[in-house]
Amino acid sequence: MSNKPNKTKKNKTKITKISANSHQSDNTDTDKHQVAETKPDQKSHAGDKAISTDDKSTKSKKPFILLRPFIAFGSYLRDSWRELRQVRWPNRKLTWKLTAAVLIYCAIFVVFIVLLDMFFTFIFNLLLS
């Protein structure tokens, strides 16, 4: 009687393939991802292929040097528009309150500047006379 492992029983391992551009959440359920069964002694090159294709997708071709400013400006406009869509605009009542607050602040600041101007003018006239 030998202590050799039973060759009729096949060992199978599960390999989960997750793509980098997946729009799913980080759940690791096997029903949401592709699952492949391979024997341990078989060499699987699926992982190598996935890595090589991901490397190609991450390397983007740079556009012609004269087009780069226009592309950058276009992406700036696109990103600005996305940000503007996320803004929660105030209603009419809040807009009037904020406008009044700005006008009151400006009036107080103008009075402060005029008082400082009058003070420095008075001191300057005292020094000159």
N, CA, C and O atoms as a printed pandas DataFrame, in Angstrom:
     atom_number atom_name residue_name chain_id  residue_number  x_coord  y_coord  z_coord
0              1         N          MET        A               1    0.826   -1.160    0.000
1              2        CA          MET        A               1    0.000    0.000    0.000
2              3         C          MET        A               1    0.881    1.238    0.000
3              4         O          MET        A               1    1.751    1.409    0.854
4              5         N          SER        A               2    0.640    2.069   -0.950
5              6        CA          SER        A               2    1.448    3.287   -1.054
6              7         C          SER        A               2    0.624    4.485   -0.583
7              8         O          SER        A               2   -0.606    4.447   -0.565
8              9         N          ASN        A               3    1.316    5.518   -0.213
9             10        CA          ASN        A               3    0.676    6.740    0.275
10            11         C          ASN        A               3    0.576    7.802   -0.817
11            12         O          ASN        A               3    0.607    8.996   -0.519
12            13         N          LYS        A               4    0.459    7.389   -2.059
13            14        CA          LYS        A               4    0.357    8.334   -3.161
14            15         C          LYS        A               4   -1.042    8.949   -3.192
15            16         O          LYS        A               4   -2.021    8.285   -2.851
16            17         N          PRO        A               5   -1.136   10.232   -3.604
17            18        CA          PRO        A               5   -2.460   10.848   -3.690
18            19         C          PRO        A               5   -3.266   10.216   -4.801
19            20         O          PRO        A               5   -2.715    9.727   -5.788
20            21         N          ASN        A               6   -4.539   10.228   -4.637
21            22        CA          ASN        A               6   -5.455    9.640   -5.596
22            23         C          ASN        A               6   -5.460   10.491   -6.866
23            24         O          ASN        A               6   -5.793   11.675   -6.819
24            25         N          LYS        A               7   -5.086    9.886   -8.011
25            26        CA          LYS        A               7   -4.998   10.628   -9.257
26            27         C          LYS        A               7   -6.356   10.827   -9.904
27            28         O          LYS        A               7   -6.493   11.668  -10.793
28            29         N          THR        A               8   -7.344   10.088   -9.489
29            30        CA          THR        A               8   -8.660   10.249  -10.089
30            31         C          THR        A               8   -9.339   11.513   -9.585
31            32         O          THR        A               8  -10.212   12.058  -10.261
32            33         N          LYS        A               9   -8.960   11.973   -8.434
33            34        CA          LYS        A               9   -9.533   13.192   -7.876
34            35         C          LYS        A               9   -8.768   14.378   -8.450
35            36         O          LYS        A               9   -7.567   14.511   -8.216
36            37         N          LYS        A              10   -9.455   15.248   -9.206
37            38        CA          LYS        A              10   -8.795   16.375   -9.865
38            39         C          LYS        A              10   -8.948   17.624   -9.006
39            40         O          LYS        A              10  -10.035   17.944   -8.525
40            41         N          ASN        A              11   -7.832   18.315   -8.828
41            42        CA          ASN        A              11   -7.817   19.576   -8.091
42            43         C          ASN        A              11   -8.132   20.702   -9.052
43            44         O          ASN        A              11   -7.465   20.847  -10.076
44            45         N          LYS        A              12   -9.139   21.501   -8.739
45            46        CA          LYS        A              12   -9.496   22.635   -9.571
46            47         C          LYS        A              12   -9.449   23.893   -8.711
47            48         O          LYS        A              12   -9.898   23.900   -7.565
48            49         N          THR        A              13   -8.895   24.954   -9.289
49            50        CA          THR        A              13   -8.868   26.238   -8.592
50            51         C          THR        A              13   -9.706   27.225   -9.374
51            52         O          THR        A              13   -9.808   27.142  -10.598
52            53         N          LYS        A              14  -10.296   28.147   -8.667
53            54        CA          LYS        A              14  -11.116   29.169   -9.305
54            55         C          LYS        A              14  -10.286   30.440   -9.466
55            56         O          LYS        A              14   -9.655   30.907   -8.518
56            57         N          ILE        A              15  -10.295   30.988  -10.674
57            58        CA          ILE        A              15   -9.593   32.225  -10.958
58            59         C          ILE        A              15  -10.646   33.263  -11.304
59            60         O          ILE        A              15  -11.457   33.065  -12.209
60            61         N          THR        A              16  -10.626   34.364  -10.579
61            62        CA          THR        A              16  -11.583   35.436  -10.825
62            63         C          THR        A              16  -10.904   36.507  -11.655
63            64         O          THR        A              16   -9.859   37.033  -11.270
64            65         N          LYS        A              17  -11.497   36.830  -12.794
65            66        CA          LYS        A              17  -10.945   37.846  -13.676
66            67         C          LYS        A              17  -11.767   39.121  -13.508
67            68         O          LYS        A              17  -12.967   39.135  -13.784
68            69         N          ILE        A              18  -11.115   40.186  -13.055
69            70        CA          ILE        A              18  -11.777   41.465  -12.842
70            71         C          ILE        A              18  -11.107   42.473  -13.762
71            72         O          ILE        A              18   -9.892   42.665  -13.711
72            73         N          SER        A              19  -11.899   43.106  -14.591
73            74        CA          SER        A              19  -11.323   44.102  -15.492
74            75         C          SER        A              19  -11.229   45.443  -14.793
75            76         O          SER        A              19  -12.028   45.749  -13.908
76            77         N          ALA        A              20  -10.246   46.248  -15.194
77            78        CA          ALA        A              20  -10.003   47.538  -14.555
78            79         C          ALA        A              20  -11.071   48.558  -14.904
79            80         O          ALA        A              20  -11.327   49.468  -14.116
80            81         N          ASN        A              21  -11.701   48.430  -16.062
81            82        CA          ASN        A              21  -12.687   49.417  -16.470
82            83         C          ASN        A              21  -14.101   48.980  -16.119
83            84         O          ASN        A              21  -15.062   49.417  -16.751
84            85         N          SER        A              22  -14.232   48.128  -15.122
85            86        CA          SER        A              22  -15.543   47.673  -14.688
86            87         C          SER        A              22  -16.254   48.796  -13.958
87            88         O          SER        A              22  -15.651   49.479  -13.131
88            89         N          HIS        A              23  -17.541   48.995  -14.258
89            90        CA          HIS        A              23  -18.327   50.048  -13.623
90            91         C          HIS        A              23  -19.114   49.517  -12.436
91            92         O          HIS        A              23  -20.010   50.190  -11.927
92            93         N          GLN        A              24  -18.780   48.316  -12.000
93            94        CA          GLN        A              24  -19.487   47.729  -10.878
94            95         C          GLN        A              24  -18.794   48.116   -9.586
95            96         O          GLN        A              24  -17.654   48.582   -9.587
96            97         N          SER        A              25  -19.498   47.917   -8.489
97            98        CA          SER        A              25  -18.901   48.209   -7.193
98            99         C          SER        A              25  -17.868   47.144   -6.868
99           100         O          SER        A              25  -17.671   46.213   -7.649
100          101         N          ASP        A              26  -17.213   47.269   -5.738
101          102        CA          ASP        A              26  -16.118   46.385   -5.393
102          103         C          ASP        A              26  -16.588   45.074   -4.765
103          104         O          ASP        A              26  -15.849   44.478   -3.982
104          105         N          ASN        A              27  -17.780   44.616   -5.083
105          106        CA          ASN        A              27  -18.237   43.331   -4.583
106          107         C          ASN        A              27  -17.456   42.236   -5.270
107          108         O          ASN        A              27  -17.168   42.328   -6.464
108          109         N          THR        A              28  -17.109   41.197   -4.525
109          110        CA          THR        A              28  -16.327   40.115   -5.109
110          111         C          THR        A              28  -17.185   38.880   -5.331
111          112         O          THR        A              28  -16.675   37.761   -5.276
112          113         N          ASP        A              29  -18.453   39.056   -5.577
113          114        CA          ASP        A              29  -19.321   37.925   -5.849
114          115         C          ASP        A              29  -18.912   37.290   -7.163
115          116         O          ASP        A              29  -18.602   37.984   -8.130
116          117         N          THR        A              30  -18.915   35.972   -7.191
117          118        CA          THR        A              30  -18.478   35.280   -8.391
118          119         C          THR        A              30  -19.490   35.386   -9.509
119          120         O          THR        A              30  -19.133   35.198  -10.672
120          121         N          ASP        A              31  -20.763   35.686   -9.194
121          122        CA          ASP        A              31  -21.750   35.802  -10.256
122          123         C          ASP        A              31  -21.611   37.118  -11.008
123          124         O          ASP        A              31  -22.142   37.241  -12.112
124          125         N          LYS        A              32  -20.910   38.113  -10.446
125          126        CA          LYS        A              32  -20.740   39.385  -11.117
126          127         C          LYS        A              32  -19.470   39.422  -11.966
127          128         O          LYS        A              32  -19.326   40.306  -12.810
128          129         N          HIS        A              33  -18.571   38.503  -11.766
129          130        CA          HIS        A              33  -17.313   38.486  -12.492
130          131         C          HIS        A              33  -17.183   37.151  -13.221
131          132         O          HIS        A              33  -17.888   36.189  -12.917
132          133         N          GLN        A              34  -16.279   37.115  -14.174
133          134        CA          GLN        A              34  -16.050   35.875  -14.891
134          135         C          GLN        A              34  -15.219   34.948  -14.022
135          136         O          GLN        A              34  -14.241   35.373  -13.407
136          137         N          VAL        A              35  -15.607   33.692  -13.973
137          138        CA          VAL        A              35  -14.876   32.711  -13.198
138          139         C          VAL        A              35  -14.461   31.594  -14.140
139          140         O          VAL        A              35  -15.287   31.043  -14.867
140          141         N          ALA        A              36  -13.178   31.264  -14.123
141          142        CA          ALA        A              36  -12.670   30.192  -14.979
142          143         C          ALA        A              36  -12.050   29.134  -14.085
143          144         O          ALA        A              36  -11.387   29.452  -13.098
144          145         N          GLU        A              37  -12.268   27.884  -14.432
145          146        CA          GLU        A              37  -11.695   26.795  -13.672
146          147         C          GLU        A              37  -10.546   26.206  -14.470
147          148         O          GLU        A              37  -10.687   25.889  -15.651
148          149         N          THR        A              38   -9.387   26.062  -13.796
149          150        CA          THR        A              38   -8.223   25.476  -14.439
150          151         C          THR        A              38   -7.604   24.460  -13.508
151          152         O          THR        A              38   -7.817   24.494  -12.296
152          153         N          LYS        A              39   -6.844   23.565  -14.082
153          154        CA          LYS        A              39   -6.110   22.607  -13.277
154          155         C          LYS        A              39   -4.836   23.280  -12.789
155          156         O          LYS        A              39   -4.298   24.148  -13.477
156          157         N          PRO        A              40   -4.343   22.898  -11.619
157          158        CA          PRO        A              40   -3.151   23.555  -11.083
158          159         C          PRO        A              40   -1.915   23.344  -11.952
159          160         O          PRO        A              40   -1.036   24.204  -11.994
160          161         N          ASP        A              41   -1.839   22.205  -12.647
161          162        CA          ASP        A              41   -0.647   21.940  -13.437
162          163         C          ASP        A              41   -0.699   22.620  -14.808
163          164         O          ASP        A              41    0.312   22.646  -15.510
164          165         N          GLN        A              42   -1.854   23.173  -15.208
165          166        CA          GLN        A              42   -1.952   23.865  -16.481
166          167         C          GLN        A              42   -1.481   25.299  -16.306
167          168         O          GLN        A              42   -1.715   25.925  -15.272
168          169         N          LYS        A              43   -0.815   25.807  -17.334
169          170        CA          LYS        A              43   -0.377   27.200  -17.296
170          171         C          LYS        A              43   -1.445   28.056  -17.935
171          172         O          LYS        A              43   -1.829   27.835  -19.084
172          173         N          SER        A              44   -1.917   29.023  -17.197
173          174        CA          SER        A              44   -2.946   29.915  -17.702
174          175         C          SER        A              44   -2.309   31.245  -18.070
175          176         O          SER        A              44   -1.679   31.892  -17.233
176          177         N          HIS        A              45   -2.473   31.649  -19.317
177          178        CA          HIS        A              45   -1.912   32.915  -19.777
178          179         C          HIS        A              45   -2.977   33.986  -19.843
179          180         O          HIS        A              45   -2.729   35.058  -20.396
180          181         N          ALA        A              46   -4.153   33.732  -19.298
181          182        CA          ALA        A              46   -5.228   34.726  -19.336
182          183         C          ALA        A              46   -4.833   35.957  -18.537
183          184         O          ALA        A              46   -5.129   37.079  -18.946
184          185         N          GLY        A              47   -4.164   35.762  -17.399
185          186        CA          GLY        A              47   -3.725   36.895  -16.596
186          187         C          GLY        A              47   -2.690   37.726  -17.321
187          188         O          GLY        A              47   -2.702   38.955  -17.245
188          189         N          ASP        A              48   -1.778   37.043  -18.037
189          190        CA          ASP        A              48   -0.752   37.769  -18.787
190          191         C          ASP        A              48   -1.375   38.605  -19.895
191          192         O          ASP        A              48   -0.952   39.734  -20.142
192          193         N          LYS        A              49   -2.381   38.049  -20.559
193          194        CA          LYS        A              49   -3.034   38.784  -21.633
194          195         C          LYS        A              49   -3.785   39.987  -21.076
195          196         O          LYS        A              49   -3.793   41.055  -21.688
196          197         N          ALA        A              50   -4.412   39.817  -19.922
197          198        CA          ALA        A              50   -5.162   40.920  -19.328
198          199         C          ALA        A              50   -4.224   42.059  -18.952
199          200         O          ALA        A              50   -4.557   43.232  -19.126
200          201         N          ILE        A              51   -3.062   41.709  -18.440
201          202        CA          ILE        A              51   -2.109   42.734  -18.050
202          203         C          ILE        A              51   -1.597   43.471  -19.284
203          204         O          ILE        A              51   -1.479   44.697  -19.281
204          205         N          SER        A              52   -1.296   42.720  -20.329
205          206        CA          SER        A              52   -0.747   43.380  -21.514
206          207         C          SER        A              52   -1.787   44.275  -22.187
207          208         O          SER        A              52   -1.436   45.340  -22.695
208          209         N          THR        A              53   -3.067   43.866  -22.202
209          210        CA          THR        A              53   -4.070   44.730  -22.816
210          211         C          THR        A              53   -4.342   45.944  -21.952
211          212         O          THR        A              53   -4.627   47.021  -22.475
212          213         N          ASP        A              54   -4.259   45.788  -20.607
213          214        CA          ASP        A              54   -4.456   46.941  -19.736
214          215         C          ASP        A              54   -3.332   47.949  -19.914
215          216         O          ASP        A              54   -3.569   49.156  -19.863
216          217         N          ASP        A              55   -2.098   47.461  -20.125
217          218        CA          ASP        A              55   -0.984   48.371  -20.333
218          219         C          ASP        A              55   -1.183   49.193  -21.598
219          220         O          ASP        A              55   -0.843   50.376  -21.634
220          221         N          LYS        A              56   -1.732   48.570  -22.635
221          222        CA          LYS        A              56   -1.959   49.298  -23.876
222          223         C          LYS        A              56   -3.050   50.343  -23.709
223          224         O          LYS        A              56   -2.973   51.424  -24.294
224          225         N          SER        A              57   -4.071   50.025  -22.910
225          226        CA          SER        A              57   -5.167   50.980  -22.749
226          227         C          SER        A              57   -4.769   52.158  -21.873
227          228         O          SER        A              57   -5.309   53.252  -22.039
228          229         N          THR        A              58   -3.824   51.959  -20.929
229          230        CA          THR        A              58   -3.412   53.064  -20.081
230          231         C          THR        A              58   -2.483   54.009  -20.817
231          232         O          THR        A              58   -2.429   55.196  -20.496
232          233         N          LYS        A              59   -1.751   53.504  -21.800
233          234        CA          LYS        A              59   -0.884   54.372  -22.591
234          235         C          LYS        A              59   -1.727   55.018  -23.675
235          236         O          LYS        A              59   -2.173   54.349  -24.607
236          237         N          SER        A              60   -1.940   56.295  -23.554
237          238        CA          SER        A              60   -2.728   56.985  -24.560
238          239         C          SER        A              60   -1.784   57.696  -25.510
239          240         O          SER        A              60   -0.732   58.188  -25.104
240          241         N          LYS        A              61   -2.163   57.745  -26.760
241          242        CA          LYS        A              61   -1.359   58.437  -27.743
242          243         C          LYS        A              61   -1.521   59.935  -27.531
243          244         O          LYS        A              61   -2.633   60.434  -27.360
244          245         N          LYS        A              62   -0.411   60.634  -27.544
245          246        CA          LYS        A              62   -0.465   62.083  -27.375
246          247         C          LYS        A              62   -0.840   62.706  -28.720
247          248         O          LYS        A              62   -0.304   62.320  -29.759
248          249         N          PRO        A              63   -1.751   63.659  -28.696
249          250        CA          PRO        A              63   -2.152   64.302  -29.949
250          251         C          PRO        A              63   -1.041   65.209  -30.477
251          252         O          PRO        A              63   -0.074   65.512  -29.778
252          253         N          PHE        A              64   -1.206   65.629  -31.715
253          254        CA          PHE        A              64   -0.251   66.528  -32.358
254          255         C          PHE        A              64   -0.091   67.773  -31.501
255          256         O          PHE        A              64   -1.062   68.266  -30.927
256          257         N          ILE        A              65    1.128   68.279  -31.414
257          258        CA          ILE        A              65    1.458   69.353  -30.470
258          259         C          ILE        A              65    0.631   70.620  -30.693
259          260         O          ILE        A              65    0.355   71.344  -29.736
260          261         N          LEU        A              66    0.230   70.902  -31.933
261          262        CA          LEU        A              66   -0.566   72.098  -32.186
262          263         C          LEU        A              66   -2.016   71.944  -31.754
263          264         O          LEU        A              66   -2.721   72.937  -31.574
264          265         N          LEU        A              67   -2.463   70.708  -31.587
265          266        CA          LEU        A              67   -3.848   70.462  -31.183
266          267         C          LEU        A              67   -4.019   70.408  -29.668
267          268         O          LEU        A              67   -5.142   70.505  -29.172
268          269         N          ARG        A              68   -2.927   70.255  -28.929
269          270        CA          ARG        A              68   -3.017   70.095  -27.474
270          271         C          ARG        A              68   -3.714   71.252  -26.761
271          272         O          ARG        A              68   -4.527   70.996  -25.873
272          273         N          PRO        A              69   -3.435   72.526  -27.108
273          274        CA          PRO        A              69   -4.160   73.600  -26.411
274          275         C          PRO        A              69   -5.661   73.554  -26.645
275          276         O          PRO        A              69   -6.441   73.847  -25.739
276          277         N          PHE        A              70   -6.069   73.189  -27.853
277          278        CA          PHE        A              70   -7.501   73.113  -28.144
278          279         C          PHE        A              70   -8.152   71.950  -27.402
279          280         O          PHE        A              70   -9.282   72.064  -26.927
280          281         N          ILE        A              71   -7.442   70.840  -27.304
281          282        CA          ILE        A              71   -7.965   69.689  -26.562
282          283         C          ILE        A              71   -8.056   70.020  -25.080
283          284         O          ILE        A              71   -9.032   69.669  -24.416
284          285         N          ALA        A              72   -7.025   70.705  -24.559
285          286        CA          ALA        A              72   -7.038   71.096  -23.145
286          287         C          ALA        A              72   -8.180   72.071  -22.871
287          288         O          ALA        A              72   -8.855   71.962  -21.848
288          289         N          PHE        A              73   -8.402   73.028  -23.786
289          290        CA          PHE        A              73   -9.490   73.985  -23.609
290          291         C          PHE        A              73  -10.843   73.280  -23.669
291          292         O          PHE        A              73  -11.754   73.613  -22.911
292          293         N          GLY        A              74  -10.973   72.306  -24.569
293          294        CA          GLY        A              74  -12.218   71.539  -24.657
294          295         C          GLY        A              74  -12.479   70.736  -23.398
295          296         O          GLY        A              74  -13.616   70.674  -22.929
296          297         N          SER        A              75  -11.440   70.118  -22.841
297          298        CA          SER        A              75  -11.633   69.361  -21.604
298          299         C          SER        A              75  -11.937   70.299  -20.433
299          300         O          SER        A              75  -12.673   69.933  -19.517
300          301         N          TYR        A              76  -11.363   71.520  -20.466
301          302        CA          TYR        A              76  -11.673   72.512  -19.432
302          303         C          TYR        A              76  -13.150   72.894  -19.494
303          304         O          TYR        A              76  -13.824   72.952  -18.466
304          305         N          LEU        A              77  -13.646   73.151  -20.691
305          306        CA          LEU        A              77  -15.057   73.514  -20.843
306          307         C          LEU        A              77  -15.972   72.366  -20.408
307          308         O          LEU        A              77  -16.980   72.584  -19.737
308          309         N          ARG        A              78  -15.607   71.141  -20.799
309          310        CA          ARG        A              78  -16.406   69.970  -20.429
310          311         C          ARG        A              78  -16.449   69.801  -18.911
311          312         O          ARG        A              78  -17.516   69.578  -18.339
312          313         N          ASP        A              79  -15.284   69.908  -18.257
313          314        CA          ASP        A              79  -15.240   69.759  -16.801
314          315         C          ASP        A              79  -15.963   70.901  -16.094
315          316         O          ASP        A              79  -16.605   70.689  -15.066
316          317         N          SER        A              80  -15.858   72.115  -16.646
317          318        CA          SER        A              80  -16.575   73.249  -16.058
318          319         C          SER        A              80  -18.078   73.051  -16.145
319          320         O          SER        A              80  -18.806   73.345  -15.197
320          321         N          TRP        A              81  -18.540   72.554  -17.278
321          322        CA          TRP        A              81  -19.973   72.303  -17.442
322          323         C          TRP        A              81  -20.449   71.238  -16.458
323          324         O          TRP        A              81  -21.543   71.351  -15.904
324          325         N          ARG        A              82  -19.636   70.208  -16.239
325          326        CA          ARG        A              82  -19.999   69.170  -15.262
326          327         C          ARG        A              82  -20.107   69.763  -13.860
327          328         O          ARG        A              82  -21.020   69.420  -13.108
328          329         N          GLU        A              83  -19.185   70.644  -13.509
329          330        CA          GLU        A              83  -19.237   71.272  -12.194
330          331         C          GLU        A              83  -20.456   72.180  -12.063
331          332         O          GLU        A              83  -21.099   72.209  -11.014
332          333         N          LEU        A              84  -20.777   72.923  -13.127
333          334        CA          LEU        A              84  -21.939   73.814  -13.075
334          335         C          LEU        A              84  -23.240   73.035  -12.924
335          336         O          LEU        A              84  -24.185   73.519  -12.302
336          337         N          ARG        A              85  -23.294   71.842  -13.485
337          338        CA          ARG        A              85  -24.509   71.025  -13.326
338          339         C          ARG        A              85  -24.680   70.561  -11.892
339          340         O          ARG        A              85  -25.798   70.262  -11.473
340          341         N          GLN        A              86  -23.587   70.495  -11.126
341          342        CA          GLN        A              86  -23.669   70.035   -9.740
342          343         C          GLN        A              86  -24.010   71.160   -8.764
343          344         O          GLN        A              86  -24.293   70.902   -7.594
344          345         N          VAL        A              87  -23.983   72.395   -9.238
345          346        CA          VAL        A              87  -24.246   73.542   -8.365
346          347         C          VAL        A              87  -25.716   73.567   -7.976
347          348         O          VAL        A              87  -26.600   73.348   -8.804
348          349         N          ARG        A              88  -25.954   73.835   -6.709
349          350        CA          ARG        A              88  -27.329   74.002   -6.244
350          351         C          ARG        A              88  -27.584   75.497   -6.141
351          352         O          ARG        A              88  -27.101   76.158   -5.221
352          353         N          TRP        A              89  -28.342   76.022   -7.087
353          354        CA          TRP        A              89  -28.566   77.448   -7.189
354          355         C          TRP        A              89  -29.566   77.913   -6.143
355          356         O          TRP        A              89  -30.521   77.197   -5.843
356          357         N          PRO        A              90  -29.358   79.134   -5.566
357          358        CA          PRO        A              90  -30.291   79.635   -4.548
358          359         C          PRO        A              90  -31.602   80.088   -5.178
359          360         O          PRO        A              90  -31.664   80.404   -6.367
360          361         N          ASN        A              91  -32.643   80.113   -4.358
361          362        CA          ASN        A              91  -33.941   80.598   -4.852
362          363         C          ASN        A              91  -33.951   82.130   -4.841
363          364         O          ASN        A              91  -32.981   82.757   -4.416
364          365         N          ARG        A              92  -35.040   82.723   -5.304
365          366        CA          ARG        A              92  -35.122   84.177   -5.457
366          367         C          ARG        A              92  -34.986   84.905   -4.111
367          368         O          ARG        A              92  -34.317   85.936   -4.032
368          369         N          LYS        A              93  -35.615   84.374   -3.053
369          370        CA          LYS        A              93  -35.592   85.029   -1.744
370          371         C          LYS        A              93  -34.166   85.071   -1.185
371          372         O          LYS        A              93  -33.717   86.105   -0.690
372          373         N          LEU        A              94  -33.469   83.954   -1.268
373          374        CA          LEU        A              94  -32.103   83.895   -0.773
374          375         C          LEU        A              94  -31.176   84.780   -1.617
375          376         O          LEU        A              94  -30.237   85.378   -1.091
376          377         N          THR        A              95  -31.442   84.860   -2.916
377          378        CA          THR        A              95  -30.633   85.726   -3.784
378          379         C          THR        A              95  -30.759   87.186   -3.368
379          380         O          THR        A              95  -29.757   87.900   -3.322
380          381         N          TRP        A              96  -31.968   87.638   -3.066
381          382        CA          TRP        A              96  -32.165   89.023   -2.631
382          383         C          TRP        A              96  -31.508   89.265   -1.274
383          384         O          TRP        A              96  -30.941   90.334   -1.051
384          385         N          LYS        A              97  -31.575   88.292   -0.367
385          386        CA          LYS        A              97  -30.929   88.446    0.940
386          387         C          LYS        A              97  -29.417   88.570    0.782
387          388         O          LYS        A              97  -28.792   89.417    1.420
388          389         N          LEU        A              98  -28.835   87.738   -0.055
389          390        CA          LEU        A              98  -27.391   87.789   -0.262
390          391         C          LEU        A              98  -26.979   89.087   -0.966
391          392         O          LEU        A              98  -25.936   89.660   -0.653
392          393         N          THR        A              99  -27.794   89.546   -1.910
393          394        CA          THR        A              99  -27.504   90.813   -2.591
394          395         C          THR        A              99  -27.540   91.967   -1.605
395          396         O          THR        A              99  -26.676   92.843   -1.647
396          397         N          ALA        A             100  -28.528   91.982   -0.716
397          398        CA          ALA        A             100  -28.623   93.033    0.304
398          399         C          ALA        A             100  -27.418   92.976    1.240
399          400         O          ALA        A             100  -26.890   94.016    1.635
400          401         N          ALA        A             101  -26.981   91.774    1.597
401          402        CA          ALA        A             101  -25.825   91.640    2.482
402          403         C          ALA        A             101  -24.574   92.204    1.816
403          404         O          ALA        A             101  -23.773   92.871    2.471
404          405         N          VAL        A             102  -24.397   91.945    0.525
405          406        CA          VAL        A             102  -23.234   92.474   -0.193
406          407         C          VAL        A             102  -23.295   93.995   -0.268
407          408         O          VAL        A             102  -22.281   94.662   -0.063
408          409         N          LEU        A             103  -24.462   94.549   -0.556
409          410        CA          LEU        A             103  -24.595   96.010   -0.652
410          411         C          LEU        A             103  -24.340   96.680    0.695
411          412         O          LEU        A             103  -23.694   97.726    0.752
412          413         N          ILE        A             104  -24.841   96.087    1.776
413          414        CA          ILE        A             104  -24.607   96.640    3.116
414          415         C          ILE        A             104  -23.120   96.591    3.454
415          416         O          ILE        A             104  -22.570   97.553    3.991
416          417         N          TYR        A             105  -22.471   95.475    3.140
417          418        CA          TYR        A             105  -21.039   95.355    3.390
418          419         C          TYR        A             105  -20.276   96.421    2.605
419          420         O          TYR        A             105  -19.374   97.060    3.148
420          421         N          CYS        A             106  -20.626   96.618    1.342
421          422        CA          CYS        A             106  -19.957   97.634    0.512
422          423         C          CYS        A             106  -20.162   99.020    1.096
423          424         O          CYS        A             106  -19.230   99.824    1.114
424          425         N          ALA        A             107  -21.360   99.313    1.573
425          426        CA          ALA        A             107  -21.636  100.628    2.159
426          427         C          ALA        A             107  -20.800  100.841    3.414
427          428         O          ALA        A             107  -20.236  101.919    3.604
428          429         N          ILE        A             108  -20.712   99.831    4.270
429          430        CA          ILE        A             108  -19.905   99.948    5.491
430          431         C          ILE        A             108  -18.434  100.134    5.127
431          432         O          ILE        A             108  -17.745  100.938    5.754
432          433         N          PHE        A             109  -17.952   99.419    4.144
433          434        CA          PHE        A             109  -16.558   99.527    3.732
434          435         C          PHE        A             109  -16.266  100.899    3.129
435          436         O          PHE        A             109  -15.194  101.456    3.364
436          437         N          VAL        A             110  -17.203  101.455    2.355
437          438        CA          VAL        A             110  -17.027  102.798    1.786
438          439         C          VAL        A             110  -16.943  103.827    2.916
439          440         O          VAL        A             110  -16.093  104.716    2.876
440          441         N          VAL        A             111  -17.811  103.718    3.916
441          442        CA          VAL        A             111  -17.773  104.650    5.050
442          443         C          VAL        A             111  -16.431  104.537    5.771
443          444         O          VAL        A             111  -15.839  105.552    6.138
444          445         N          PHE        A             112  -15.957  103.334    5.972
445          446        CA          PHE        A             112  -14.667  103.116    6.640
446          447         C          PHE        A             112  -13.527  103.758    5.850
447          448         O          PHE        A             112  -12.670  104.420    6.436
448          449         N          ILE        A             113  -13.505  103.572    4.529
449          450        CA          ILE        A             113  -12.453  104.151    3.689
450          451         C          ILE        A             113  -12.540  105.684    3.706
451          452         O          ILE        A             113  -11.507  106.351    3.773
452          453         N          VAL        A             114  -13.746  106.249    3.646
453          454        CA          VAL        A             114  -13.916  107.709    3.668
454          455         C          VAL        A             114  -13.429  108.274    5.005
455          456         O          VAL        A             114  -12.771  109.314    5.034
456          457         N          LEU        A             115  -13.746  107.601    6.102
457          458        CA          LEU        A             115  -13.276  108.068    7.411
458          459         C          LEU        A             115  -11.751  108.017    7.504
459          460         O          LEU        A             115  -11.129  108.943    8.025
460          461         N          LEU        A             116  -11.152  106.945    7.004
461          462        CA          LEU        A             116   -9.690  106.871    6.997
462          463         C          LEU        A             116   -9.092  107.973    6.129
463          464         O          LEU        A             116   -8.092  108.586    6.502
464          465         N          ASP        A             117   -9.695  108.223    4.987
465          466        CA          ASP        A             117   -9.203  109.275    4.100
466          467         C          ASP        A             117   -9.282  110.636    4.785
467          468         O          ASP        A             117   -8.341  111.425    4.712
468          469         N          MET        A             118  -10.394  110.909    5.445
469          470        CA          MET        A             118  -10.547  112.186    6.150
470          471         C          MET        A             118   -9.514  112.301    7.277
471          472         O          MET        A             118   -8.938  113.370    7.480
472          473         N          PHE        A             119   -9.280  111.216    8.006
473          474        CA          PHE        A             119   -8.304  111.217    9.095
474          475         C          PHE        A             119   -6.910  111.502    8.582
475          476         O          PHE        A             119   -6.213  112.352    9.136
476          477         N          PHE        A             120   -6.478  110.798    7.515
477          478        CA          PHE        A             120   -5.134  111.003    6.976
478          479         C          PHE        A             120   -4.992  112.380    6.325
479          480         O          PHE        A             120   -3.914  112.973    6.364
480          481         N          THR        A             121   -6.062  112.888    5.731
481          482        CA          THR        A             121   -6.027  114.243    5.172
482          483         C          THR        A             121   -5.851  115.271    6.285
483          484         O          THR        A             121   -5.077  116.217    6.134
484          485         N          PHE        A             122   -6.545  115.101    7.377
485          486        CA          PHE        A             122   -6.438  116.007    8.521
486          487         C          PHE        A             122   -5.014  115.997    9.073
487          488         O          PHE        A             122   -4.443  117.054    9.343
488          489         N          ILE        A             123   -4.436  114.796    9.243
489          490        CA          ILE        A             123   -3.069  114.673    9.777
490          491         C          ILE        A             123   -2.074  115.292    8.786
491          492         O          ILE        A             123   -1.159  116.006    9.195
492          493         N          PHE        A             124   -2.245  115.026    7.512
493          494        CA          PHE        A             124   -1.339  115.578    6.500
494          495         C          PHE        A             124   -1.391  117.105    6.496
495          496         O          PHE        A             124   -0.355  117.764    6.408
496          497         N          ASN        A             125   -2.603  117.668    6.592
497          498        CA          ASN        A             125   -2.732  119.130    6.640
498          499         C          ASN        A             125   -2.110  119.731    7.902
499          500         O          ASN        A             125   -1.546  120.824    7.857
500          501         N          LEU        A             126   -2.212  119.016    9.029
501          502        CA          LEU        A             126   -1.584  119.467   10.283
502          503         C          LEU        A             126   -0.070  119.502   10.148
503          504         O          LEU        A             126    0.581  120.439   10.611
504          505         N          LEU        A             127    0.489  118.476    9.510
505          506        CA          LEU        A             127    1.928  118.411    9.353
506          507         C          LEU        A             127    2.448  119.483    8.401
507          508         O          LEU        A             127    3.545  120.002    8.606
508          509         N          LEU        A             128    1.688  119.824    7.369
509          510        CA          LEU        A             128    2.144  120.804    6.387
510          511         C          LEU        A             128    1.973  122.249    6.877
511          512         O          LEU        A             128    2.696  123.132    6.415
512          513         N          SER        A             129    1.064  122.505    7.772
513          514        CA          SER        A             129    0.843  123.892    8.201
514          515         C          SER        A             129    1.568  124.258    9.453
515          516         O          SER        A             129    1.466  125.393    9.916
